[in-house]
Amino acid sequence: MLQLKQYVALLKTGVAEVGAYRTLFPDVKATVFPIFQARPWPHANHFSLTIDRIREATAGQPFGFALDAQRRAHPNPREAQSEFDDLFESHQGHRHFYETVDSIPGAVPVLIPPTSPDNLLLQIGNAADLDRGLIIHQRRGSAIPLSDLILGLPPLPHDTVIVVDAGWSRDYLALEAWSLPTLERILVALPNSEIVVMSSSFPDSFSHIVGNMEEMAMERRLFAAMRQRFQQADLTYGDWASTRPPLSGGGGNIPSRIDVPKISSWEIFRADPDNDPGFSEMAWEAQHHPCFASTPDSWGKQTIAATTDFPGTGVTGLQVATQARVNIHMTIQSGATSILPTDEAPYED
């Protein structure tokens, strides 16, 4: 399934994330396989708007289509929410979900966590009938016990991809401690599996930063360790595209911040909360940092540059800042550019 795809990005269907993928340059988009965790589009009356936004963004490229379980039964009175919740109905192996995927050109179904072994069998059958492949998302904290059931299963559909997702953490050892035995169990049961190894370590706090600071990433390090440990396995790199789980609580004004991704870190440019000059000043700081010259050309880079070149344009708020970061991140991780500096090569253990 991932032939010619160098990188798998796990994305929520938020405005910034979908926009970041939509604005990838065509040569980059051709090397990225996104997995969209679908949820109702903000303020939409119908769930179909989410599908329309994904189709517009992908422009004919294949993609994984998953349901964002965190938004199930969300207190949203609009019909879009009830239409979304209906896709979780487990009748006949979530047949409604697979029929919906069938109606979306280019969409590959992501297995819904099964409610029983019978449900798992029915879902595999539905995916086989659809004949687009299947993505099995094994995530830390909610893994599907597939390796324990595999001996009693029929052959998985052609082009099945297993995503080994260590989830989010700023603790590298926690990511590795889960990934290594999980990957080993899968390879014992399915030695020829096509596997994506992914995680997220985008920081959850920036209060210690005023000005510029580099924050290290764990994703490439984890992938390198798994590739070294399982050298014969068919592994593809993936991550959450410089995103993290949503935070609760907090409040108050959020200082202006520009994030410039690198292959294994982020350069953070954050305003003083007590004297915030705005995104224009932070963008100026980013543009005049050595990292900016080596950042590959992309919509995100151009948007940061426009923030200071053309007042009132470019990064005008947090949503655009996020879209720029995610867009640059996917551009770099795709491997579609040849201008990355040599000191930014992927981490090798």
C-alpha positions in Angstrom: 0.0 0.0 0.0 2.8 2.4 0.9 4.7 2.0 -2.3 6.5 5.3 -3.1 5.3 6.7 0.2 8.2 7.7 2.4 6.2 9.0 5.4 2.9 8.4 7.1 1.3 11.4 8.9 -1.5 10.9 11.5 -3.7 13.9 11.4 -6.9 15.1 13.1 -9.4 16.7 10.8 -9.0 20.1 12.3 -8.8 23.2 10.1 -5.1 23.6 10.6 -4.1 20.0 10.1 -6.2 19.5 6.9 -5.1 22.8 5.6 -1.4 21.9 6.3 -1.8 18.8 4.1 -3.8 20.6 1.4 -1.1 23.2 1.0 1.8 20.7 0.6 3.6 21.2 -2.7 2.7 18.4 -5.2 6.0 16.6 -5.1 5.8 16.4 -1.3 2.2 15.3 -1.3 3.1 12.5 -3.6 5.4 11.0 -1.0 3.2 11.4 2.1 0.4 9.0 3.1 -1.9 10.7 5.6 -4.2 9.0 8.0 -7.1 11.3 8.9 -8.8 10.8 12.2 -12.2 12.1 11.1 -14.5 14.2 13.3 -17.3 16.6 12.6 -16.0 19.8 10.9 -16.2 22.9 13.2 -19.8 24.4 13.1 -20.8 22.0 10.3 -24.4 20.9 10.1 -23.5 17.6 8.4 -20.6 15.2 8.7 -20.3 15.2 4.9 -18.4 18.5 5.2 -15.5 16.7 6.8 -15.4 14.3 3.9 -15.5 17.1 1.4 -12.6 18.9 3.1 -10.5 15.7 3.1 -11.3 15.1 -0.6 -10.4 18.6 -1.4 -7.1 18.3 0.5 -6.0 15.0 -0.9 -6.8 15.9 -4.5 -6.7 12.2 -5.7 -4.0 11.0 -3.4 -4.8 7.8 -1.3 -5.3 8.2 2.4 -6.3 6.4 5.5 -9.8 7.2 6.9 -10.3 6.6 10.6 -12.9 7.7 13.2 -11.7 10.0 16.0 -13.1 8.1 19.0 -12.3 11.0 21.3 -15.2 13.0 19.6 -17.8 10.2 19.8 -20.9 11.3 21.7 -19.5 14.8 22.0 -22.1 17.3 23.3 -22.9 18.8 19.9 -26.5 19.4 19.0 -25.9 19.5 15.2 -26.9 16.7 13.0 -23.2 16.2 12.0 -22.6 14.8 15.4 -25.3 12.1 15.2 -24.2 11.2 11.7 -20.7 10.8 13.0 -21.8 8.7 16.0 -23.8 6.4 13.7 -20.5 5.4 12.0 -19.5 3.6 15.2 -22.5 1.3 15.0 -21.0 -2.2 15.2 -23.8 -4.0 13.3 -22.5 -6.4 10.7 -18.9 -5.5 11.4 -19.4 -1.7 11.2 -20.9 -2.1 7.8 -22.1 1.5 7.7 -18.6 2.7 8.2 -17.2 0.5 5.4 -20.0 1.6 3.1 -19.1 5.2 3.9 -15.5 4.6 3.1 -16.5 2.9 -0.2 -18.2 6.2 -1.2 -15.0 8.2 -0.7 -12.5 7.9 -3.6 -9.0 7.1 -2.4 -10.0 6.3 1.2 -8.5 3.2 2.9 -10.4 2.0 6.0 -8.8 2.0 9.4 -10.1 -0.8 11.5 -12.4 0.3 14.3 -11.4 -1.3 17.6 -13.5 -4.5 17.6 -16.1 -5.2 20.2 -15.6 -9.0 19.9 -13.7 -11.6 17.9 -16.7 -12.0 15.7 -16.8 -8.2 15.0 -13.1 -8.4 14.1 -13.8 -11.2 11.6 -16.7 -9.2 10.1 -14.6 -6.1 9.7 -11.9 -8.0 8.0 -14.5 -9.4 5.6 -15.9 -6.0 4.9 -12.4 -4.6 4.2 -11.7 -7.6 1.9 -14.9 -6.9 0.0 -14.0 -3.2 -0.3 -10.6 -4.3 -1.8 -8.6 -1.2 -0.9 -6.5 -2.7 1.8 -6.8 -2.2 5.6 -5.0 -0.1 8.2 -4.8 -1.6 11.7 -3.9 1.1 14.2 -2.1 -0.3 17.2 -1.9 2.5 19.7 -0.3 2.6 23.2 -3.2 2.5 25.7 -5.7 1.1 23.3 -4.0 -1.6 21.3 -6.0 -4.3 19.5 -5.0 -7.8 20.6 -4.5 -8.9 17.0 -1.4 -11.0 17.6 -3.3 -13.1 20.2 -6.2 -13.8 17.7 -4.3 -14.1 14.5 -4.1 -17.9 14.4 -7.9 -18.0 14.3 -8.3 -15.4 11.6 -8.6 -15.7 7.9 -5.9 -14.1 5.8 -5.9 -10.3 6.3 -6.9 -8.3 3.2 -4.4 -7.6 0.5 -2.3 -4.4 1.3 -2.9 -4.5 5.1 -0.7 -2.0 6.9 -0.2 -2.2 10.7 0.5 1.1 12.4 2.5 0.7 15.6 1.8 4.0 17.4 3.6 4.6 20.7 1.4 7.6 21.2 2.5 10.9 22.8 5.3 11.3 25.4 8.3 13.4 26.2 9.9 10.4 27.8 11.8 8.5 25.1 12.2 5.4 27.2 8.4 5.1 27.6 8.0 5.2 23.8 10.6 2.5 23.3 9.5 0.3 26.1 6.0 -0.1 24.5 7.1 -0.2 20.9 9.7 -2.9 21.1 7.6 -5.7 22.5 4.6 -4.7 20.5 6.5 -4.8 17.2 8.1 -8.1 18.2 4.7 -9.7 18.8 3.4 -8.5 15.5 6.4 -9.8 13.6 6.2 -13.2 15.2 2.6 -13.5 14.1 2.9 -11.7 10.8 6.6 -11.7 9.8 5.9 -10.2 6.3 3.8 -7.3 7.6 4.0 -3.8 6.2 4.4 -1.8 9.4 4.5 1.9 10.2 6.3 3.0 13.4 5.1 6.3 14.8 4.9 8.4 17.9 4.6 12.0 19.0 6.8 14.1 21.3 5.7 17.6 20.4 6.1 19.6 23.7 3.1 20.2 25.9 4.5 23.2 27.6 6.4 26.3 26.5 6.2 28.4 29.6 10.0 28.1 30.2 10.8 29.7 26.8 11.0 33.4 26.2 12.8 34.2 23.0 14.3 31.2 21.2 15.0 27.6 22.3 15.4 24.3 20.6 13.2 21.4 21.8 14.3 17.9 20.9 12.0 15.4 19.2 11.9 11.6 19.9 10.1 10.3 16.8 13.1 9.7 14.5 15.2 8.3 17.4 12.4 5.7 18.1 12.1 4.7 14.4 15.9 4.3 14.1 16.0 2.1 17.2 13.2 -0.1 15.8 14.8 -0.3 12.4 18.1 -1.4 14.0 16.4 -4.0 16.2 14.3 -5.5 13.4 16.5 -5.1 10.3 14.5 -7.5 8.1 11.2 -5.9 8.8 9.3 -3.7 6.3 9.2 -0.5 8.3 8.0 3.0 7.3 8.5 6.1 9.4 5.4 7.9 10.7 4.5 10.5 13.3 1.7 12.9 14.4 3.1 15.7 12.2 4.1 18.0 15.1 0.9 17.7 17.0 0.0 16.3 20.4 -3.1 15.4 22.3 -5.4 18.3 23.2 -4.7 19.9 26.6 -7.4 20.7 29.1 -7.5 23.5 31.6 -5.2 26.5 31.3 -6.8 29.6 29.9 -5.7 33.1 29.7 -3.8 34.8 26.8 -1.4 32.6 24.9 1.8 34.4 23.8 2.6 34.7 20.1 4.7 31.7 19.1 6.4 30.6 15.8 7.6 27.0 15.6 10.1 26.0 12.9 10.4 22.2 12.6 13.7 20.4 11.9 14.2 16.7 11.2 14.7 15.8 14.9 13.8 19.0 16.8 11.8 22.2 16.8 13.1 25.8 17.0 10.6 27.6 19.2 10.3 31.4 19.1 8.0 32.6 21.9 7.0 36.0 23.0 7.3 37.3 26.6 3.8 36.8 28.0 4.1 40.2 29.8 5.3 42.1 26.7 4.0 40.3 23.6 4.9 42.2 20.4 2.9 39.8 18.2 3.4 37.2 15.6 5.2 39.6 13.3 8.1 40.0 15.7 8.4 36.3 16.4 8.3 35.6 12.7 11.1 38.1 12.2 13.2 36.3 14.9 12.5 33.0 13.1 13.5 34.3 9.7 16.8 35.6 11.0 17.7 32.4 12.8 20.2 30.0 11.0 17.5 27.3 10.9 15.3 29.3 8.5 17.7 29.3 5.6 17.9 25.5 5.7 14.2 25.0 6.0 12.9 23.6 2.7 10.6 25.8 0.6 7.0 25.2 1.6 3.7 26.9 2.2 4.6 27.1 5.9 7.9 28.7 5.3 6.4 31.2 2.8 3.7 32.0 5.3 6.2 32.8 8.1 8.1 35.0 5.7 5.0 36.8 4.6 4.2 37.7 8.2 7.0 40.3 8.3 7.1 41.1 4.6 3.5 42.0 4.2 1.8 43.4 7.4 -1.6 41.8 8.2 -0.7 38.6 6.2 1.1 35.4 7.0 0.7 34.1 10.5 -2.1 36.1 12.0 -3.2 33.7 14.8 -2.6 30.4 16.5 -4.5 28.4 13.8 -2.3 29.7 11.0 0.8 29.2 13.1 -0.1 25.6 13.7 -0.9 25.1 10.0 2.5 26.5 9.1 4.3 24.3 11.6 2.5 21.1 10.5 3.1 21.9 6.8 6.8 22.5 7.3 7.1 19.3 9.4 5.5 17.1 6.7 7.6 18.7 4.0 10.8 17.8 5.9 9.8 14.3 7.0 8.6 13.4 3.5 12.1 13.3 2.2 10.9 15.1 -0.9 13.5 17.8 -0.6 17.3 17.6 -1.0 18.3 20.7 0.8 18.3 19.5 4.4 21.7 20.2 6.0 23.9 17.2 6.7 23.9 17.9 10.5 20.1 17.3 10.4 20.3 13.7 9.2 17.9 11.3 10.9 19.0 10.0 14.3 20.9 6.7 14.2 21.6 4.8 17.4 
